[in-house]
Amino acid sequence: MATGLLALLDDIAGIAKVAAASLDDAAGQAARAGGKAVGVVIDDTAVTPRYVTGFSPSREVPIVWKIALGSLRNKLHFLLPGALLLSLFAPWAITPLLMLGGAYLCFEGAEKVAEAIRPHHTEVQASAAPARDPQALEDEKVRSAVKTDFILSAEIMALTLATVAESPFATQVFVLAVVGIGITLFVYGIVALIVKADDAGLALAREPRPASTLLGLRAAPAGAPTGGDRALGPVTQAFGRALVRGMPVLLRGLGILGTAAMIWVGGGIIVHGLESYGLGAIGHTIEHAAEAAGAWLPVLSGAASWLVTAALSGVLGLALGAALIPLAHYVVTPVLRSLKA
């Protein structure tokens, strides 16, 4: 009896170890899949703050929260089931769809580069525009942001699905859900901090007390400020002013980094897709160049190889995106307009 019980416990322990290993493997795959979506994540983080521009500070976080809920609905209600159905019934379509998403990333990135080089300004007569109901305007902005998020979320889920396409079905469900929820919380948490950072900086710039007093780390002085408080007050104000001035720079930097990441990630997707169809010449060329860069800088071989791979993938992505711009404007857009008419 005791022997049978010990054997049963040993079997249970073995099953638990297998389950733990499977969970650890799934978590690792989720982390790798999230890393591959870095270009889309950065672009999403850079784009979303624009949707709260022009609203009162009290509405900024609620608007971000509404967009975040819409993003979760996009990923979990629509895209996750669609990705699983695709994996079950049409796995052959994953690579073409992924390449289509990569081409879209290249196109969008190249269009942003073209806009930066030759901006097109559209003058709008603000006085001629009719007054809008604030709630209706907010709802419209949220709908527009959620629609944009759907495209970005589809790219994230496609990248994730390609990473776990050969994994068991339960692992695919776990990884897709973890990546969808995790990236949404990360992106919109960062966005909420970004949109409130300038308000926090403005408040600090107007505050004569030091930050340690404001945060409750030291008691507020009962009378006139002490020497330490007088010294730290200007530091708090200087930090607030730096925060206000730095946020536009941060947003511009995020936009540039997001555009670059979209181009190199999109180019990399195209290269890997071509390799899966037996067209590996471009991929082999990039790989050999990366190996040569790593051998040339052995101390920084990993970083050098990655930089060369990203740069050459970016060159390919930029060229492809530039070629797609006239096709999108003169063929795809007129066709879509005619279908809507």
Salt bridges, closest charged atoms under 4 A:
ASP43 OD1 - LYS112 NZ 2.46
GLU60 OE1 - LYS196 NZ 3.67
GLU111 OE2 - HIS329 NE2 2.81
GLU138 OE2 - ARG59 NH2 2.66
GLU138 OE2 - LYS66 NZ 2.81
GLU140 OE1 - ARG132 NH2 2.45
ASP149 OD1 - LYS75 NZ 3.96
ASP199 OD2 - LYS196 NZ 3.01
GLU207 OE2 - ARG209 NE 2.84
ASP229 OD1 - ARG218 NH2 3.75
GLU275 OE1 - HIS272 ND1 3.38
GLU291 OE1 - HIS288 ND1 3.89
